[in-house]
Amino acid sequence: MKEFIELAQKIKDKELREKVIVYIKNPQPTHKDFKKYPKEKYETAGAPFSAGGPSVERDLIKHTVSLTELCFETAKSLEKNFGLKINSDYIVAAALLHDIMKIYEWKKTKSGFEHTGVMLDHSFLGVAELYQRGFPEEIIHIVASHFGDNGPTPPRSYEALILHYLDTMLSLVEYHYLGVKRMHDQSKIMLFDEDMIKKLIGEKTEKESE
């Protein structure tokens, strides 16, 4: 939560900044029927995802922080180099909140992440909550369209395009990095010296013989 709130300070509009921070501090769904679902802590929140192969587990905090930083810096670069006016307040708010409802969609268990049984996915829950809390239409659209052209709502603003493509790029990096890391962890090589090998096969070492 601390990292999210620090990033929210980049939002210049005071009213919007406070609205984002209130949501981060209390992401409880407004609709009474969705209050029964367990809430995962930000520190342990995540979700399984795939980019064409076996699924890996995403860390919600790292993903959100990285995406928000990327969106903020990309907005500055496009404005500097192309004169393109990007609403950095909107894109930072959307980046911070686009996956926040995953804390109600997935729960951490000893065997990994399990679905909570909630009947709407995190994007629909997020959009509904943003609408209920009176967030600007532009932010709601960015979150609604973060799946891109394959989702029900394609990006219709530069802010939405930026977030979608950076989210996709980051997901690919995360997937391949986490996939390689998992393969490495599963195939750790144990290094044995001569004495250890002799012990394993039942031979006495020189020290033991003495």
C-alpha positions as CSV (number, residue, x, y, z in Angstrom):
1,M,0.0,0.0,0.0
2,K,2.8,2.4,0.8
3,E,4.4,2.1,-2.7
4,F,1.0,2.6,-4.3
5,I,0.3,5.7,-2.3
6,E,3.7,7.1,-3.0
7,L,3.0,6.7,-6.8
8,A,-0.4,8.3,-6.3
9,Q,1.4,11.4,-5.2
10,K,2.3,11.9,-8.9
11,I,-1.3,12.8,-9.6
12,K,-1.5,16.6,-9.7
13,D,-5.2,16.9,-9.3
14,K,-5.9,16.9,-5.6
15,E,-9.4,15.6,-5.8
16,L,-8.5,12.7,-8.1
17,R,-5.4,12.0,-6.0
18,E,-7.4,11.7,-2.8
19,K,-10.0,9.6,-4.6
20,V,-7.3,7.1,-5.7
21,I,-5.7,6.9,-2.3
22,V,-9.1,6.3,-0.6
23,Y,-9.7,3.4,-3.1
24,I,-6.3,2.0,-2.5
25,K,-6.7,2.1,1.3
26,N,-10.2,0.6,1.2
27,P,-10.8,-1.4,-2.0
28,Q,-13.9,-3.1,-0.5
29,P,-16.6,-3.6,-3.2
30,T,-19.5,-1.2,-2.8
31,H,-22.1,-3.8,-4.0
32,K,-23.4,-5.8,-1.0
33,D,-23.4,-9.1,-2.9
34,F,-19.6,-8.9,-3.5
35,K,-18.6,-8.2,0.1
36,K,-18.7,-11.9,1.0
37,Y,-15.5,-12.7,-1.0
38,P,-12.2,-12.9,0.9
39,K,-9.7,-10.2,0.4
40,E,-6.0,-11.0,-0.2
41,K,-3.4,-8.7,1.3
42,Y,-1.5,-6.5,-1.2
43,E,1.7,-8.0,0.1
44,T,0.7,-11.5,-0.9
45,A,-1.6,-10.7,-3.8
46,G,-1.0,-12.1,-7.3
47,A,-2.5,-14.3,-9.9
48,P,-1.6,-17.1,-12.3
49,F,-1.2,-16.0,-15.9
50,S,0.2,-17.4,-19.2
51,A,1.7,-16.0,-22.4
52,G,1.3,-19.2,-24.5
53,G,2.9,-21.7,-22.2
54,P,2.6,-23.1,-18.7
55,S,1.2,-20.6,-16.2
56,V,3.4,-18.6,-13.8
57,E,2.5,-16.5,-10.8
58,R,2.4,-12.7,-10.9
59,D,3.3,-10.4,-8.0
60,L,0.5,-7.8,-8.0
61,I,2.6,-5.1,-6.2
62,K,5.7,-5.4,-8.6
63,H,3.4,-5.5,-11.7
64,T,1.4,-2.5,-10.6
65,V,4.4,-0.4,-9.5
66,S,6.4,-1.2,-12.7
67,L,3.4,-0.5,-15.0
68,T,2.7,2.8,-13.3
69,E,6.3,4.0,-13.5
70,L,6.4,2.9,-17.2
71,C,3.2,4.8,-18.0
72,F,4.3,8.0,-16.2
73,E,7.7,8.1,-18.0
74,T,6.2,7.2,-21.4
75,A,3.7,10.0,-21.1
76,K,6.6,12.5,-20.4
77,S,8.6,11.2,-23.3
78,L,5.8,11.4,-25.8
79,E,4.9,14.9,-24.7
80,K,8.6,16.0,-24.9
81,N,9.4,14.4,-28.2
82,F,6.1,14.6,-30.1
83,G,4.2,17.3,-28.3
84,L,1.5,14.8,-27.6
85,K,-0.7,15.9,-24.7
86,I,-1.1,12.9,-22.4
87,N,-3.1,13.2,-19.2
88,S,-0.6,11.8,-16.8
89,D,-3.1,12.0,-13.9
90,Y,-5.5,9.7,-15.7
91,I,-2.9,7.2,-16.8
92,V,-1.2,7.0,-13.3
93,A,-4.6,6.5,-11.7
94,A,-5.6,3.8,-14.2
95,A,-2.3,2.0,-13.9
96,L,-2.6,1.9,-10.1
97,L,-6.1,0.7,-10.1
98,H,-6.4,-1.5,-13.3
99,D,-5.7,-4.8,-11.4
100,I,-6.6,-3.9,-7.9
101,M,-9.7,-6.1,-7.8
102,K,-7.5,-9.2,-8.3
103,I,-7.3,-9.2,-4.5
104,Y,-10.9,-10.5,-4.6
105,E,-10.4,-12.8,-7.6
106,W,-7.5,-14.8,-6.3
107,K,-6.4,-16.1,-2.9
108,K,-2.9,-17.3,-1.9
109,T,-2.7,-20.9,-0.7
110,K,0.1,-23.3,0.1
111,S,-0.2,-24.8,-3.4
112,G,-0.4,-21.4,-5.2
113,F,-3.2,-19.1,-6.1
114,E,-6.7,-20.3,-6.2
115,H,-9.8,-18.6,-7.6
116,T,-12.2,-17.3,-4.9
117,G,-15.3,-18.1,-6.9
118,V,-16.2,-14.5,-7.6
119,M,-18.5,-14.4,-10.7
120,L,-16.9,-11.4,-12.3
121,D,-13.3,-11.0,-13.2
122,H,-11.1,-8.2,-11.8
123,S,-11.6,-5.9,-14.8
124,F,-15.4,-6.0,-14.6
125,L,-15.2,-5.6,-10.8
126,G,-12.8,-2.7,-11.2
127,V,-14.8,-0.9,-13.8
128,A,-18.0,-1.3,-11.7
129,E,-16.3,0.1,-8.6
130,L,-14.7,3.0,-10.5
131,Y,-18.2,3.9,-11.9
132,Q,-19.8,3.6,-8.5
133,R,-17.1,5.8,-6.8
134,G,-17.6,8.5,-9.4
135,F,-14.2,8.3,-11.2
136,P,-13.9,10.2,-14.5
137,E,-15.1,8.4,-17.6
138,E,-11.6,8.6,-19.2
139,I,-10.1,6.6,-16.3
140,I,-12.9,4.0,-16.4
141,H,-12.3,3.6,-20.1
142,I,-8.5,3.1,-19.6
143,V,-9.1,0.3,-17.1
144,A,-12.0,-1.2,-19.2
145,S,-9.8,-1.4,-22.3
146,H,-6.5,-2.7,-20.8
147,F,-7.0,-6.0,-22.5
148,G,-6.8,-4.3,-25.9
149,D,-8.6,-5.1,-29.1
150,N,-9.3,-8.6,-27.9
151,G,-11.3,-7.3,-25.0
152,P,-14.9,-6.1,-25.0
153,T,-13.8,-2.5,-25.0
154,P,-10.9,-1.5,-27.3
155,P,-8.6,1.4,-26.4
156,R,-10.1,4.7,-27.7
157,S,-7.6,7.2,-26.2
158,Y,-3.8,7.6,-26.2
159,E,-3.8,7.0,-22.5
160,A,-5.6,3.7,-23.0
161,L,-3.3,2.7,-25.8
162,I,-0.2,3.4,-23.8
163,L,-1.4,1.5,-20.8
164,H,-2.6,-1.5,-22.8
165,Y,0.7,-1.9,-24.8
166,L,2.9,-1.3,-21.8
167,D,0.8,-3.8,-19.8
168,T,1.3,-6.3,-22.6
169,M,5.0,-5.7,-22.9
170,L,5.5,-6.0,-19.1
171,S,3.4,-9.2,-19.0
172,L,5.7,-10.8,-21.6
173,V,8.8,-9.8,-19.7
174,E,7.3,-11.1,-16.5
175,Y,6.2,-14.3,-18.1
176,H,9.6,-15.1,-19.7
177,Y,11.6,-14.0,-16.6
178,L,9.4,-15.9,-14.2
179,G,9.2,-18.9,-16.5
180,V,13.0,-19.1,-16.8
181,K,13.4,-18.6,-13.1
182,R,11.0,-21.4,-12.3
183,M,12.8,-23.8,-14.7
184,H,16.1,-22.8,-13.0
185,D,14.7,-23.4,-9.6
186,Q,13.4,-26.8,-10.6
187,S,16.7,-27.9,-12.1
188,K,19.2,-26.8,-9.4
189,I,22.5,-28.7,-9.7
190,M,24.1,-30.0,-6.5
191,L,27.9,-29.8,-6.5
192,F,29.8,-32.5,-4.7
193,D,33.5,-32.7,-3.7
194,E,35.4,-36.0,-3.7
195,D,34.7,-36.7,0.0
196,M,31.0,-36.2,-0.4
197,I,30.8,-38.6,-3.4
198,K,32.7,-41.3,-1.4
199,K,30.2,-40.9,1.5
200,L,27.3,-41.3,-0.9
201,I,28.7,-44.5,-2.3
202,G,29.7,-45.8,1.1
203,E,33.5,-45.5,0.8
204,K,35.6,-44.1,3.6
205,T,37.3,-40.9,3.2
206,E,41.0,-40.4,4.0
207,K,40.1,-38.6,7.2
208,E,37.8,-41.4,8.3
209,S,40.4,-44.1,7.5
210,E,42.9,-42.4,9.8
